[in-house]
Amino acid sequence: MRRQFNRRKFLIYGSLTFGSSFFLKACANNSPIATETPAVLPTASPAAATAGTTIKVGILHSLSGTMAISEKSVVDAEKLAIKEINAAGGVLGKQIEAVTEDGASNWDTFREKATKLIDQDKVTVVFGCWTSASRKNVKPVFESKNHLLWYPVQYEGQECSKNIFYTGAAPNQQIEPSVDWLLKNKGKEFFLVGSDYVFPRTANTIIKAQLEALGGKTVGEDYLPLGNTEVTPIITKIKQNLPNGGVIYNTLNGDSNVAFFKQLKGAGLTPEKYPSMSVSIAEEEVKAIGVEYLKGHYAAWNYFQTVDTPANKKFVAAFKKEYGESRVTNDPMEAAYIAVYLWKQAVEKAGTTDIAKVTAAAYGQTLDAPEGKVTMDANHHISKVVRIGQVKQDGLFDIVYATPTAVEPVPWNQFVKETKGFACDWSDPAKGGKYKKV
């Protein structure tokens, strides 16, 4: 039986108070910085598993439990990148050997498996996590052991660890632009619904501050424990608080989305009058939930399968060849795929798998990614084009909005007063993970 989530931990992780600095260990920087001289980096690297002909890497995602609906495909993308790299000669003349562990949608299990990968398997890097709760649970492990995690999913920001590289979107590359677009195109009254853990609660704190600053209005806010499918009370509250229609901003994750969108349609809350914007539903989830429940609704990402770039056509073709024509690609999969390639480039530039040297070599790395050209900033996040898509009949997304150029990452939120004006730069010892911009 799957272990149940600990409610007390959800409250600890989720009830984020921005007046406290306890959870606000985050950062931002407005321009990519390329440097080969790092500062405030790990001073000692763990033993690298590079003896012999292979380099060991860890893969840590939920292959079971409520988050498996999303995370299994991320593993497929990471393994595809590893297979391609190995076929092209590997890294530093050695083949990549992946050690895969199941976080089982349980945050304690993620921590245990991260420790195993580092201490027992002696991996040189870990690609893993989806939810912010899982990332926050493994973050102390990577920091205390001076190891390295590449995290591939959009998140709430307010964090900047020297031991994590974030290849998904910061809030200013997904949440904030989507709120702007909704205010201009869909209405000013918002009902916020999310899973009860740190990402949705922090995201909604940002959204409420943004709406207040821009003349919008939050008319309601409600949460479900992750994996809970009792959505009827939330549907009732939406109808009560938005009797004439309005925007639903959705930060639900996992299986809860299946029940939510089925009951949303069943209650007659159609996207024409009640458009929803999701930040955790992509092509894979549309397929799992059913296009008949999601057609016409919106999602904000940096990548969709329908992105028209040569690199994306190559990526989609390779993925379908490997896993079947019926499979689809999505944003977290693409972010996971490019994370492996960016790590490879950093290792080759460093000439070693030594973590401090690889970290320094990652700054300024660029890649012609399926989503478009990306650049790794010294705040450990990458520049990304912002896109908004609307679900089509075929289950893919019609891209209705895209920024003309890549948006530089700003993990410290500039709408929330406690973090306004702060940034991060791990290449500068005087700045590090948090400093006040002049």
N, C-alpha and C positions, 0 to 999 in steps of 0.2 A: 504493500500500500504506500502511495506517495506520502511523504511527510508533509504535514500541514504547516502553513506559514504561521509564524509566531506573531500574534497581533501586537504584542508589546514592542517587538522590533519594528513593525510597521509604524507605530506611533513615534518611536524614537527617530527612525529615519525620515518619516514623512512629515511630521509636524514641525516643519522648519521655521525657525524664528529668525528673521533677518536682522533683528536687533542684536543678535549674538554672533560672535565670530566663530563659534564652534564648527558650524558646517561651511563657513565661507572661506575655505582654503582654495581659492580659485584665482584666475588670472585672465589677462587679455593683452593684445598688442596689435597695433594697427598696420604693421608692415612686415613682410617676410624678411628675415635676417639670415644671411648665409655666413657661417663662421666655422673655422676649424679649431678654435680655441675656446672650449666650453668653460663655464664657471658654475659653481654650486651644483656639481654633478656628483654621482656616486664616486667615492674615492677608491673603492675596491670592487672588483667584479667577481661574481661567483665563478666557480670552476666551470669552464665552458666545455660542453660535450662535443668537442671537435676532434678528438682522437680518432684515428682510423679514417674511414672513407666517408663518413656521414656527419652532418650537423643536426643535432636534435632540436626540434621546436615543439612547443606545446600548443594544443588546441583545446579550449575550455569553453563549452557552451552547453545549453540544456538540450539533451537528446530525449528527455522524457519530462513529463509534467506539463503544466499549463503553458509554458513558454516554448515548448518543442515545436508548436505550430509555426513559430518564426525562426527559431535558432538552427534547426536542422539544415536549412538551406544555406545559412551562413557558413556552416562547416563545409558544405559541398563547394562553395566558392573558394574558400581557403585551400581546400585540397586540390582544386583545379589549378590555382596559381602555383602551388608547390609542384604539381605534376608538370606544368609547362616549364617552370624554372629548371627542374631536374632534366627534362628532355633537351633543354638548351645548354646543358653542361653543369648545372647546379650553381653553387655559391662558393667562391674561392677554390674551385676545382673539386668540391665535394657535393654529394647528394644530400638533400634535405630529408630527414627522417621525422615524420610527424607522430607524436604521442597524443592520442585523443582521449579526453576525459569528459564525463557527463556531469554537469552541475546540477541536473535533475530539478531545475526550477526551485532550488532551495539554497538560500544564501549561505548557510553554514556549510553545506556541501561544496559550494564554490570555493570557500576559504580552505577547506580541507584538501580539495583537489589541486588548488594552486600551490599549496605547500608541498604536496606530493610531487608535482611536476618539477618544482625547483630543487627540492632536497633529495628525492629518490631518483627521479628520471634524469636530473642534471641537464634540463633543457636550457638552451641559450636565450630563448625568448618565448613569450606566450601570446597567442592571438586568442582573445576571448571576451566573454560576457555580453549581455544584451541590456538587461535592466540596470538602472543606476544603483538599485539596492545590491545587486550582485557585485557591481564594480566597487562600490564603497566597502563591501565586506572583504574584498581581496586587496584593496589599495594598501592597507597597513602591512600586508604580507610582502608585497613587492617593494615597499619603501624600507621595511626593516631588513630585508635581505638584499637590498640594492640590486633588484632584478628589474625586468622590463616587460610591461604589458602593452600590447597594441589593441585599442578598444574601437570597434567599428560602427557604433550606433550613435545617431543623433542623441543629444542629452540636454540637461537643464543648465549646463554651465556651472558657474560658481565653484570651480575647481581647477587646479593647475598643478598636477604632480610631476616632479622631475622623473618619475619612474613609469609614467603612462604617456603614450602617444595616442591622440584622439583623431580618428579619420572620419568620424561622422560629424554632423553639423553642431556648431555652437548655437545658442538661441538666436543670435543676430543673423544666422544663416538659414533659419527655418521658421521658428516661432514668430519672431518679430515681423519679418516680411509678410508672413501669411496673415497676421492680424491687420497690418496696414492694408493689404489687398482686400480683405473682408470688409473693413470699414468703408473702403471706397466703392465696393461693388455689391455687397450683400446686406448691409445694415449695421446699425450701431448697438443693438442689444444682443448680448452674448449670454448663453448658459454654458457653464463649464462642467464637464463630466470627465472623471479620470479614475484610474486605479489608485488604491490607497498605499502609495509609497512615495519615495523622495522625488522621483522625476515629475509625476503629474502635479504634486503639490507645489513644487518649486516652479514648474512651468506656469501654473495658474497664478502664482504670486507675481510672476513677471507680466503675464497677460493683464491682470487686474491693474497693475501700475501703469502699463502702457495704455490701456483703455482710458484710465483716468486722465492721463496726460494728453490724449488725443481726442477727447470728447465722446468716447464710447461709454457703454454702461454694462456692468456685470449684474444680471438680474437673478442669477442663481448659480450654485456650485454644489456638486455632490460627488461622492467617491464610493467605489466598491473595493472590497478586499480582492487582491489579485487572484483570478480564477473563479470568483463568485459570478453566478449567472442570474441572480435575483434582481433584474433590472426594472421590473414593473414600477416600483416606487419612484425611480429616477424619471421614467417616461411620464408619469403623472405630474411630477414637479415641473418638467419642461413645458407641458401643456398649460399648467397653471401660471407659470411665470412668463411664458411667451404665447399668450392666447391668440395673437394675431400673426404669429410667425416670428422668426428671428434666427440668429446664428447659433449652432451648437458646436462648441470647440471640444474635440474629443481627444483625451489622452489616456484612454483605456488601453491596456495591453493584454495579449494572450487571448484565452478562450472567452473572456467576458465580451469581446467584440462580436462574437457570433450571436449571442443572445441579444445584445443591444440593438444591432441593426435589423435583426429579424423582428423584434418587437416594435422598433421604431416604425418600420413599414406597416406592421400590423395595426398600429395605432393611427395610421393615416398621416404620419409626419413625413411627408415627402420632401425631396431636396428642392423642389420649386419654392416651397414656403419655409422649409426648415433645413437649409443647407448645412451640412456638417463639414468641418475641416478636421481631418485626422493627421496625426504626426507619427503614428505607429502602424498604420495600415498601408501596405504596399501591394504589389502584384500577387505575391504569394498568399497574402491574407484574403485578398479579393476572391481568389480562386477557392480558398478553403471555406469562406463564409457564404459565397454565392453571389454572382454578379447581379442577380435580380434584386438583391437587397441593397446593393451599393451603387448601382448605376445612377449617375447624376451627382453623387457626392464628391467631395474634394479631398485631396491630400497634399501636404507640403513636404517636399524632399529636395534633394540636390540632383538625384538621378531617377529616371524612369527607363523602362525597357525601350520606350519609344524615342529616346534621345537620338538625334540624327548626327552621329559622328562616326568616322571610319573606325576609331578605336572601339566604339560600342558595338558596331556591326560585327567586328571580329570577336568581341567578348561574348555576345549573345550566341553567335554561331558555334563558338567553342563550347559554351556551356550546354547548349542543346545537343551537340554531338556527344558530349560526355555523359549526359544524364537523361536525354530523351527530348524529342520535339515538343512534347506537351508541357515541359517545364518552362517556368518564367524566371526572369531575373528581377531584382529590386534593389533599392538603395542600400540597405545594410549589407547585402551580398556584395555589391560593387565596392562599398567602402572596405569590406573585409578582404576582398580580392586585391585591391590596390595597396592595402596595408602590407601584405606579404611582399609585394614588389618594391614598395618604398623601403622596407626593412632590408631587402636584398641589396638595393642600391647603396644604402648607408653602410652595410657590412663591406661591400666591395670598395667603397671609398675609404673606409677605415683600414681595410686590409686585415681585419680581425673581427672576431665575435665579441671581443671585450666590450662590456656594456657601456662604460663611460665613453669609450672611443666611438662606438656605434651611435650613441646618443648625440655626440657632437657632430658626427658626420651626417646625421639626418637633417640638420638645419639647412634650409635652402634647397633641399632635394625637390626636384620637379618631376612630374610624370604626365605623359599624354594619356590620361585616364579615360575610360568610357564616358564619364560625366563631363569631360573637358580637362584642360590643363589644371593641375593642382600643384601647390607649392607648400612645403612644410615650413611653418613659422617657428621662431625660437620660443613661442609659447606652447609648443607641442600640439598645435592644431593646424589644419590646412585650409587654404583658400578654396572656396567652392562657389559655383553658380547656384543660385536659388531658383527653384522651379515649383510651380503649382500645377497639379494635374486634376482632371475630372474623369471619373470612371466611365468608360465606354461600354458598349454592349459586349465587346469581345473580352472584357475583363482587364484590358490595358488602359493606359491613361492618355487622354488628350491634353497636351501641355498648353495651358491657357495663359501662362505667365512665366517669364524667365528674365533674370537680370542680364543686362548686356555683357557684363564681365563678371569674373569671379569676385566674391565678397570675402574680404579678409576677416579672420576669426576674432571675435571679442568675447571670450568666456565670462569675464566679469560683467555683469549686466549693468547697463547704463540707464535703465529706467528705475531700478530699485535704488532708493537713496543711500542705503548703507554700502552699496558697492559702486556707485557712480564715481567715475574718475580713477578707478583702480585698473591696473594692468599687470602683466607678467612678462618676464624676459629671462629665460634660463641661461642665456649666453652672457649675461652681465651680472657679476657678483654683487653689485650694488642694488640690483633690482630683484632677481630671483622670482619666487612664486607670487609675490604680491608687493606692489609699490604704487604710490600715488603719482599719477602723471601730472606734470607741471602745466 
